[in-house]
Structure formats: C-alpha cells, structure tokens
Amino acid sequence: MRKNRIRTTALAATALLAALSLTACNGTEDGAMSGASTAASDSTATDTGKETGKDTEGTGADTDSGTDSKSPAGNTASGSKNSTGSTSGQKSDTAGRNSATGSSSKSPVTCTGSNTKVTVTKVSRPINHLLLTATNTGSGPCYAYHAPALRFDDAQAAFPVLRDSIPQAVVTLEPGQSAYASIGLSGEPDGQELHEGTNLSVYFTNKANQGSTGAPAELTLPAGTSWGDNGFVTYWQSEMDAALTY
C-alpha cells in the first residue's frame, strides 16, 4: 500500500510539473504574441507617422507654391519701375520744352557786335526817331548792359544817353531774342543845328558802364537822316514799345 501511495504521489507530482510546464509555455507564447502585436502596432504607428509626415511635407510643398503666388507683388515692383520710367519720360519732355522755348544752360556773356545782329530803322511815331534792334545770334544768352554808345559819322563825342530810360533790370537775351533802344534825333530847344548823317557806329557798353566792349556794329543810316547835338539814345529795353515811349 505504501508503495502504491508513493507511486501515486510521484505520478501526481509528475502531472503537476507537466501542467506547470505547459502553463509556462503557454504564458511564453502569449507573451511573445502580445509582444509581436505590440511591435506590429508600433510599426503601424510609425508607418502612419511617416505617411502623415509625407502628407505634411506635401502640404509644405503646397505652401511653398503659395509663396510663389507672391508674383503679383513682383508685378507691383515692375509697375513701380515703369512708373519711374514714366517720370524719366516726363523729365525728358520737360527738357524738350525748355529746349523749344530757347532756354540755355550756358552762362550769359556780354552782348557785343560779334554775337548780335544790329539794325537801325526809321519809325513814324514818335517823329524824328530811329529804332535800334540788337538780336542775339550766339549759341548762349547775353546781357545787353546799360545803353548803346553811338557815334554818328565823324562826330568827336558819343551821343547823349537818356538817363530817365534806365530799365528795372539788365536785359538778358536768349539766342534769337532782341533788345531795343530808340534814338531821338533832335531834342529841345528847336532851332538847333542839324547834321546830315550817313553812318552810325553802335558800341556795346561793358558791365561797369565805363566804356565799350567788343567790336562795334557799323550801320548805314536811313536816307535823309539828320541829327542834332541835343539828341539822345535810350537804355536797352526788352520791349519795342518801351523803347519808343521816350
């Protein structure tokens, strides 16, 4: 009996060990399967993250493309340049208008017989008057200072200047413009001795009004011109009517 109990106990122990061993194996397999499932889940999550990252990168590419859509701003800058070009065109037009009006960037010089054309004509009003006209023939402006200095034929003295005719400013002539001076052939009182004139020398006065400058203009007087010692010549004027008021 005792041997049977020992054998039974041994068999039971063996069965118990086998059961425990089987349980341990099952636990290991379950753990392995659980680990595998977790790894698979992690792998899926990683793949999902990668896919999401790719989608995000794609979105970033779309965003960059959106940045390229700033081209209208570029067009605005181009428009600004065009606007600047328009301003340049306006400046060119302004320069053209200045050229058309005869303005010059050259510094003015003194008007002389060399850079002007001087003429003398007889006028009907006022009576006994001649009109001098000096036209700038140079390439730049010139100043017609003070009054012309006149010498009739072989007269020993210059013709008197009418001080009351001094203009408000020095007459400046652009190329092609003219200055005017009137010559009163005889003054008061009446009955003065008259001299028949043939030639007239016109000298231009220097800035200091202390003599002439440059070559004179040599003119032939209108036929029948006579002048007296009491005559006068006005200062240069910018308008013909202003010269003929004296």
Secondary structure, 3 states (H helix, E strand, C coil): CHHHHHHHHHHHHHHHHHHHHHHHHHHHHHHHHHHHHHHHHHHHHHHHHHHHHHHHHHHHHHHHHHHHCCHHHHHHHHHHHHHHHHHHHHHHHHHHHHHHCCCCCCCCEECCCCCEEEEEEECCCCCCEEEEEEEECCCCCEEECCCCEEEECCCCCCCCECHHHCCCCCEEECCCCEEEEEEECCCCCCCCCEEECCEEEEEEECCCCCCEEEEEEEEECCCCCEEECCCEECCCECCHHHHCCC
